[in-house]
Amino acid sequence: MKVEIDESIRRVPALSEPVRQANAFLEELAGATSPHLRAAWRLSPRDDQQIEFVLSEDNGYRVEVRPAFPVKNLLDPVNRKLRLFQVWDTVLQARSKQNMARISESIGRLEAEETDGQ
């Protein structure tokens, strides 16, 4: 997984370890697809108590998730995992939606070919 950590986060030593742990957890969730992920972390320029996070994937799926959540959720291990489960669930839902669209398209092509062949 490619990780980008903004200077706004690096300036806060208390966030370094939670971000590292969050990235490790995401890699564990992603498994074999982790090389295709990009994670970007920063503090919100509007509110330094909010984390802005972007998780994107480019391996045949075009998925980008942009949650924002309170810093305290990143600092607390249980809340951090819950937030990351929610993010990963959103990625999986987007993948499923894209797969269903591809399947529907393939079925439509096969039906058209079958109709043309008769």
N, C-alpha and C positions, 0 to 999 in steps of 0.2 A: 504494500500500500504506500502510495506517495503521500507524504504528510507535509503540510505547510502550516507553520505556527507563526502568527503575526507578532511583530515586536510588542504590541500591546499586551500580549500574554507573556512573552519572555521577560518583560520587565517586572512581572509579579512572581517571585520565586515560589510562592505557595501554590501556583497553578501548574508548575512544571511536571510534578509527579502525577497529579490527577489526569493531565492531558496524555502523558505517556501511558498510564494505565488504561485510559479510554481507547487509545489507539490499539493497544495490545488486545483489548477485549473485542474491538471491531474486527481485527484481523482473525481472531478466533471464530467469531460469528461468520465471517465471510468465507473462511476456508480457502479452497482453491481459487476462488475469484478475487482474493485480496490483491494480487498484482494489478488488477484492473481498476482499483479504487483510488480515489484521491480525496483526502480529508484536509480541510482548511479550517483553522481555528483563529478566532480573534475576539477581543472584547468589543462590544458595541460602541461605536463612537458617540452615540447618543446617551448611553447609560453604561458606565463601567461595571455595573453589577449584572450585566447580561452577557452571556456568551453567544456569539454568532458562529454557527458551525455549518459547513457545507460538505456534504458527502456526495460525490459523483462517481459514476461508473461508466466505463466505455469499453465494452467487450461484446458488442453486438446489441446491447441494450443501451439506451441513452436515458440515464436516470440521474436526476440531481435533486437532492433533498436539502432544504435550507431551514432547519429548525433554529430557534433561539430559545434559550432557557436561562434561568438565574444561575449565577456563579455558584451559589450554595448547592445547586443540584450537581454540579461537577465535583465539588469538594466532598460531598457525601457519597461513599461507595455504593450504597443501595440505590439512591436516587440516580446516580451516574449510570448504573447498569440499566435501570428502568428507562431512562431517557434514550440510551443507546439501543435497547430492544425496540423502542418505538420507532426510532430512525430506521433500524434495519428492517422492521416490519413494513415500513413505507416503501423501502427499496424492493422488498420481495413482492409487495402488492403491485408495484409498477411493472416489475418483470412479468408477473402473471398476466397483467392486462395486455402487455405487448405480445406475450405468447399467445393469448387468446385471439388477438387481432391477426396474428400470423396464421394461426390455425384456420380461422374463418376465411381468410384470404385464400389459403391453399384449398380449402373445401370448395370455395366458389370457383376457382380455376379448374379443379377436377370435375365439378358438375358441368361447367361450360364445355370442357373437352369431351365429356361423355355425351352431352347433347349434340355437339358438333359431329361426333363419330357415329351417330345413329341415323 
